[in-house]
Amino acid sequence: MAIIKLQKQPIDVKEYYQQLKDPAHGGIVTFCGTIREWTGEVHTTQIVYTAYEEMAIKEMEKLAHEVEKLGSRVIIVHRLGALAVEDEAVFIGVASPHRKAAFEGCEYIIDHLKQTVPIWKKEIDTDKIRWGGSSSESFS
């Protein structure tokens, strides 16, 4: 069963990676989305994440189920609250018997998370505040 979390505390990447290890899984792929300082000419100082939490968990569970039904183990963790530059905003881990399935599962989850999960970001830049969210391509 997948581990799905929304949390305000920092993401412990090492801890979640260790939870993916399993003798049946030879491929582990992880993705960490961090807060970047520059996006083109835009200088970001902080991002504040909010979510419709109940629905976000349900949507993340659906994504995990699609990957797990192919024999993989899945972890999806997303931060909420104020994050500084270089903080991890999202961790996705997929462990599969073979590497190809792990890569494909991880990519599937992050691509669809950005499109379907109701998580929004308030990007605080040096010149103004910008809003983005589940349909935004500027997601970290």
N, C-alpha and C positions, 0 to 999 in steps of 0.2 A: 504494500500500500504506500502511496506517495506521501511525502512530507510536504505540506503546503502551509506557508506562514506569511502573514503580514506582521511586521514587528517594528518597533521604534528603536530598539537597541541595535548597535552595529552587528553586521553579519559576520559570523565566525566561519570564514571560508574553509579553514582547515578542519574544523569540526564536521561541517556538512560533507566535505570530501570523504572523510573517514567513514561516514555513515553510508556512502555509496559502495564501499568496498565489499565484495562478496566473492566467494570461490567460484560461483557460477558465471560471473561477469568478467570478461577479459578486456573490455573497453569501457573507459570512463571518460566522458567529455563534460567539461564545465564551462560555463560562461559567467563572467562577472561584469556587470555594467557599472561603471564608476562615473562620478560627476566630473566632467571635463571643464577646464577653465575657459577654453576658447572654442567657439563654433563659428568659423569664419571670422568676421569682424566683431562678433558679439562676445563680450567678456563677462562670464558668469562668476558670481561670488558665492551663490548659495541656491539650492533648490529645495522647495518644500513640497513633499508628496502627500496627497490626500486620496482617499478611496471610498467608494461605496463598499464597505468591507464585506458584508455578507455576500453580495453579488460577486465581488472580486474573488473571494475564496471559491465560490461555486464555479466560476469560469476557469480559474486556475486548476481546479480538480478535473474539469472536463478535458483540459489540455493534457494533463498528466495521464488521464485514463486512456486517451488515444495512443500515447506512447507506451504505457504499461501493458496494454493488451497485446503488444508485440513481443513481450517478454523482458522488458526493461524495468529498471528501478528509477524513480524520478524524485527529485527534490526541487521545489520552487520556493524561493524566499524573496520577498520584496520589502524594502524599508518604507516606512511612513515617517512623516515629520521633516524637520529641517536637516539637510545634509550639506556638508562642506565639500569643496573641491577635493577630489581623490577618494571620497567615501564610496563604499560599495552601495549601490542602489538596488541591485538585483543579483541574485545568484540562482543559476539553473544548473542542475547536475543530472546527467543521464548515464546510468551504468547498464551495459548490454553485454550479451555473450560475445559480440563482435564489434569492432570499432565503427564500421559503417553505420550500423543501427544507432549507435550512441551519438555520432555526429548528426545524423539525420533527425533524431529525436530532439536533440538540443536546439538545433536550428528551427525546427517546427514550433517548439514551445516559445522561443523568444519572438519569432515572427508573428505568431498568433496572439501572444500576450499583448503585444503593442497594439494590435487591432481590436481585441475583444474584451480585455479586462478593464473595468472601470476604475482606473488609477489615473489621477491627474497630477500635473506638476506646475508649480508656481516658480518660474525661473527668475531669480533676482539677479539682474545684470547691472553693470555700472551705469547704464544710461536709462533703463526702465525695467518694468516687470512684464514678463511674458507668461502666457498660460498655454499649456500643452496637455496632452492626455492620451487616452487609448487609441485615438486615430492620428496622433501627431507623429510625423516622421523624425522629429527632433528629440525623441525619447532617448535618455542616456543609455 
